[in-house]
Amino acid sequence: MSGAAGAAHVAAMAGHTRISTQALTSVAKAAAAEALGVTPHEVRAEWSDDDGLLALSLVAPITVPSLTTILRDSGRIAGLGGPIWDRAVAAKAVILHRVTELSGARLSRVDIRIGGASMSEGGRVH
């Protein structure tokens, strides 16, 4: 690298880059919404410090088939990924990975509280 090109490269690297809490929250809400089959505006996200790492707490509904659909096709529960508990536990790992992948933030854990159910009659729920 020539002296001028090297200096320009170093100058571009100087300084700080920070991701705002609002941006992290938007990423977390989108990841949770995708994992739980709901919209981002239905998800509440809060951050806390966990020994220098970020802990994410979420409150969200989860998409479930109607009871009528289950009565017609009891295998639908397995097709969705199992009972609500199993899906919420699996979603934690997916959300942690996705938020880390998109933001670069180091999360210690993801806590999920299912705060409701959103009924779905249509196709596969994520």
C-alpha positions as CSV (number, residue, x, y, z in Angstrom):
1,M,0.0,0.0,0.0
2,S,1.4,3.5,-0.8
3,G,1.8,6.0,2.0
4,A,-1.3,8.0,0.9
5,A,-3.5,5.0,0.5
6,G,-2.3,3.6,3.8
7,A,-3.0,6.8,5.6
8,A,-6.5,7.0,4.1
9,H,-7.2,3.4,5.2
10,V,-6.1,4.2,8.8
11,A,-8.1,7.4,8.9
12,A,-11.2,5.5,7.9
13,M,-10.7,3.1,10.8
14,A,-10.2,5.8,13.5
15,G,-13.1,6.7,15.8
16,H,-16.0,4.9,17.4
17,T,-18.9,3.0,15.9
18,R,-21.9,2.4,18.2
19,I,-25.3,0.8,17.6
20,S,-28.0,2.6,19.4
21,T,-30.4,0.8,21.8
22,Q,-33.2,1.7,19.5
23,A,-31.5,0.0,16.6
24,L,-30.7,-3.1,18.7
25,T,-34.3,-3.2,19.9
26,S,-35.6,-3.0,16.3
27,V,-33.3,-5.9,15.3
28,A,-34.4,-7.9,18.3
29,K,-38.1,-7.3,17.7
30,A,-37.8,-8.3,14.0
31,A,-35.9,-11.5,14.9
32,A,-38.4,-12.4,17.6
33,A,-41.3,-11.7,15.3
34,E,-39.9,-13.9,12.6
35,A,-39.2,-16.8,15.1
36,L,-42.6,-16.6,16.7
37,G,-44.7,-15.9,13.6
38,V,-46.0,-12.5,14.7
39,T,-45.4,-8.9,13.6
40,P,-42.6,-6.8,15.1
41,H,-45.0,-4.3,16.6
42,E,-46.5,-7.1,18.7
43,V,-43.1,-7.7,20.4
44,R,-41.8,-5.8,23.4
45,A,-38.0,-5.9,24.0
46,E,-35.9,-4.8,27.0
47,W,-32.2,-4.9,27.5
48,S,-30.2,-5.4,30.7
49,D,-26.5,-5.8,31.6
50,D,-25.5,-9.3,32.4
51,D,-21.8,-9.1,33.6
52,G,-20.8,-7.0,30.6
53,L,-22.9,-8.9,28.1
54,L,-26.5,-8.0,27.0
55,A,-29.4,-9.9,28.2
56,L,-32.6,-9.6,26.1
57,S,-36.0,-10.0,27.6
58,L,-39.0,-10.3,25.2
59,V,-42.7,-10.3,25.7
60,A,-44.7,-11.4,22.6
61,P,-47.6,-13.5,21.4
62,I,-47.0,-16.6,19.4
63,T,-48.9,-17.7,16.4
64,V,-51.0,-20.9,17.0
65,P,-53.7,-22.7,14.9
66,S,-57.3,-22.4,16.0
67,L,-58.8,-25.1,18.1
68,T,-61.0,-26.0,15.2
69,T,-58.0,-26.5,13.0
70,I,-56.4,-28.8,15.7
71,L,-59.6,-30.8,15.9
72,R,-59.6,-31.3,12.2
73,D,-55.9,-32.2,12.0
74,S,-54.2,-33.0,15.3
75,G,-50.9,-33.5,13.4
76,R,-50.8,-29.8,12.8
77,I,-49.2,-29.2,16.2
78,A,-46.1,-31.3,15.2
79,G,-46.0,-29.5,11.8
80,L,-45.7,-26.2,13.6
81,G,-42.7,-27.3,15.7
82,G,-44.6,-28.8,18.6
83,P,-46.3,-27.3,21.6
84,I,-46.0,-23.6,22.5
85,W,-43.4,-24.3,25.2
86,D,-41.1,-26.2,22.8
87,R,-41.4,-23.5,20.1
88,A,-40.6,-20.7,22.6
89,V,-37.5,-22.6,23.9
90,A,-36.3,-23.2,20.3
91,A,-37.0,-19.6,19.4
92,K,-34.6,-18.4,22.1
93,A,-31.6,-19.9,20.3
94,V,-32.8,-18.7,16.9
95,I,-33.3,-15.1,18.2
96,L,-29.9,-15.0,20.0
97,H,-28.1,-16.2,16.9
98,R,-30.0,-13.8,14.6
99,V,-29.5,-10.7,16.7
100,T,-25.8,-11.5,17.1
101,E,-25.4,-12.2,13.4
102,L,-27.1,-8.9,12.4
103,S,-25.8,-6.5,15.0
104,G,-22.5,-8.0,16.2
105,A,-23.7,-7.5,19.8
106,R,-22.7,-10.2,22.3
107,L,-25.8,-11.5,24.1
108,S,-25.6,-13.7,27.2
109,R,-29.2,-14.9,27.0
110,V,-32.7,-14.4,25.6
111,D,-35.7,-14.6,27.9
112,I,-39.1,-15.0,26.4
113,R,-42.5,-14.5,28.0
114,I,-45.4,-15.5,25.8
115,G,-48.0,-12.9,26.4
116,G,-50.8,-14.1,24.1
117,A,-51.7,-16.2,21.1
118,S,-52.3,-15.0,17.6
119,M,-54.6,-17.4,15.7
120,S,-53.7,-18.7,12.3
121,E,-56.0,-20.6,10.0
122,G,-53.7,-20.6,7.0
123,G,-50.5,-22.2,6.0
124,R,-47.5,-23.1,8.1
125,V,-46.7,-21.0,11.1
126,H,-43.0,-20.2,11.5
